[in-house]
Amino acid sequence: MRPLQLCASPNCRRYAKVRLLCLAHASSTEYVDPTIRRMNRRRKCRVDSCWSYARLLGLCTHHGGARQCGAPKCNTPSQAGGFCRVHGGGVKCRVPHCSDFGRLRGLCLGHQPRSSPS
């Protein structure tokens, strides 16, 4: 996996998601079929007014594009293990004594190596 990169748009401090741009600056609004599995393609949620990244069925997690937690009566999107973080899902940071959740390569955001913007 590549290190985290900042958005290429001037003065933007968000992380790049699509073609070296954050989701707010990605100019593409085209819908891409979510059954084609390629990373970092232009996968915008198919809800017209939403700019979030499509996860499942062409929808972002806010519009029903996530698997739900396996706990009864919980409507929160699931993390690793099929449960939300409240019910034991997710992965903890691999740094000893860190209680934050791992985001990338098993590390929380506080323990990620910093990439220099180029």
Secondary structure by P-SEA (a helix, b strand, c coil): cccccccccccccbbbcccccccccccccccccccccccccccccccccccccccccccccccccccccccccccccccccccccccccccccccccccbbbcccccccccccccccc
